[in-house]
């Protein structure tokens, strides 16, 4: 099973800026960058919705909680 690829906030901001500066479509930019057009479109929407808060974390609070619980479970199992 493959892991989901994570992108840095800087990479996301640069990709969104590229979409804004260029006259080409989000889909074309995404294909050139090698990412999903849907993903890039979502990044653009997130950046527009909350420009100062966009891409501040690595996931949703729920995702972070699940990751923490998995780490705790792995630690307890190991003990």
C-alpha positions in Angstrom: 0.0 0.0 0.0 1.4 3.4 -1.0 1.7 6.3 1.4 0.1 9.6 0.5 2.6 12.2 -0.7 2.9 15.3 1.5 3.7 18.7 0.1 5.3 21.5 2.0 3.4 24.7 2.6 6.0 26.5 0.5 5.5 24.2 -2.4 1.7 24.7 -2.2 2.1 28.5 -2.1 4.4 28.5 -5.1 2.0 26.3 -7.1 -0.9 28.6 -6.3 1.2 31.6 -7.2 2.1 30.0 -10.5 -1.6 29.5 -11.3 -2.3 33.1 -10.4 0.6 34.6 -12.4 0.2 32.5 -15.5 -2.7 32.7 -17.9 -3.0 29.0 -18.2 -5.6 26.7 -16.5 -5.2 25.0 -13.2 -5.3 21.7 -14.9 -2.4 22.5 -17.3 -0.2 23.7 -14.4 -1.1 20.7 -12.3 -0.1 18.3 -15.2 3.2 20.2 -15.7 3.9 19.9 -11.9 2.9 16.2 -11.9 0.1 16.6 -9.4 -3.6 16.0 -9.6 -5.6 18.9 -11.1 -8.2 18.4 -8.3 -5.5 18.8 -5.7 -4.2 22.1 -7.2 -7.7 23.4 -7.5 -8.3 22.7 -3.8 -5.1 24.5 -2.9 -6.2 27.6 -4.9 -9.5 27.6 -3.1 -7.9 27.2 0.3 -5.5 30.1 -0.5 -8.4 32.3 -1.5 -10.5 31.5 1.5 -7.9 32.2 4.1 -4.9 33.8 2.6 -3.0 34.3 5.9 -3.9 30.9 7.3 -3.6 28.8 4.2 -1.4 25.8 4.5 -0.4 26.4 8.1 -0.5 22.8 9.2 0.1 19.4 7.8 -3.5 18.1 8.1 -6.8 18.5 9.7 -7.1 18.3 13.5 -8.8 14.9 13.0 -5.9 13.6 11.0 -3.4 14.8 13.6 -5.4 13.1 16.3 -5.5 9.8 14.4 -1.8 10.0 13.9 -1.2 10.6 17.6 -3.5 7.7 18.6 -1.6 5.4 16.2 1.7 6.4 17.7 0.3 5.8 21.2 -1.0 2.4 20.2 2.3 1.4 18.6 4.1 2.5 21.8 1.7 0.5 24.1 1.9 -2.5 21.8 5.7 -2.4 21.9 5.7 -2.2 25.7 
